[in-house]
C-alpha cells in the first residue's frame, strides 16, 4: 500500500471514530481460536567428511570423532532412534574392510536420549544403534523437553590398521538415519 492509500485509510478511520463518538455506534470484538497438531518429527546433521587419523605408532588404529546434531519430537507412546550403517565398504579394493569388522565406534555425551554403550561394529547389511530416545521427548524449550537445541551426541570411530592392507587413499560411505514415532 502506498503512503497516499495509507493516509486515506487513516482519514476514514478518524472520520468513522468521530461519527461514532457523536452517534450511537456499536462495536463488536471477535476472538479467533487457532489449533495445530504436532506430529513426531526428526532432523539430523553430521559433517560431510570425517578423516580417520593415525596415532603415530606403527600399526596403531586410525580414529576420528564427529558430533551428531539432531532435533527430535516423539509422541507420548512412541520412541526415537538414530542408527548408522555403511552404505559401502572402503574403496578401492585392497584396503581396510568394513565387512571384515575393521571399523567400530563408540557413543558418548548425548544431550537427549541414551547413547549406545560399549563398542559397536559398523556393518554394510544392518543398521547399528547410535542413540535411543523415549516417548514424550522433545528438543529445546526446557521443562519436559531438553534444554539443548539442537541436541548432540558424539560418535568416535576406530579403524583397525591391518598390515595386510595396501597403501593408498580409501573412502567409505556411512549413512545415519533418525526416526521418531
Order of alpha helices (4+ residues) and beta strands (2+ residues): alpha-beta-beta-beta-beta-beta-beta-beta-beta-beta-beta
